[in-house]
Amino acid sequence: MNVKTTTRGARRALVPLALATALALTACGHAPTGNIEDKLLMDPFNDKPFKEDAVTFPAPPVDRDAVPFDVGGRNDSPLRFAIDPKSVSIGTDNVVRYT
């Protein structure tokens, strides 16, 4: 079977592709939506100035009080994770502090 591809045939084959591309690019345009972008990207701390509490660190961790926890992922890791609940505190400013 002998198939000849002409320049004219190749151009005809590319016309639907060019039209689809032009239609897709036209769909990308939109009218300005005002300040919605500003609202979506708004910093939650702009409304009020953030003031951190006076720092009082929690007690240092003690090995015998450590509670093991799983970080997920692979179980063949030689690392084990634990935390002493007494070494974690959450301040009135919602900042988590740990030692």
Secondary structure by P-SEA (a helix, b strand, c coil): cbbbbcaaaaaaaaaaaaaaaaaaaaaaccccccaaaaaaaccccccbbbbbcccccccccccccbbbbbccccccccbbbbbcccccccccccccccc
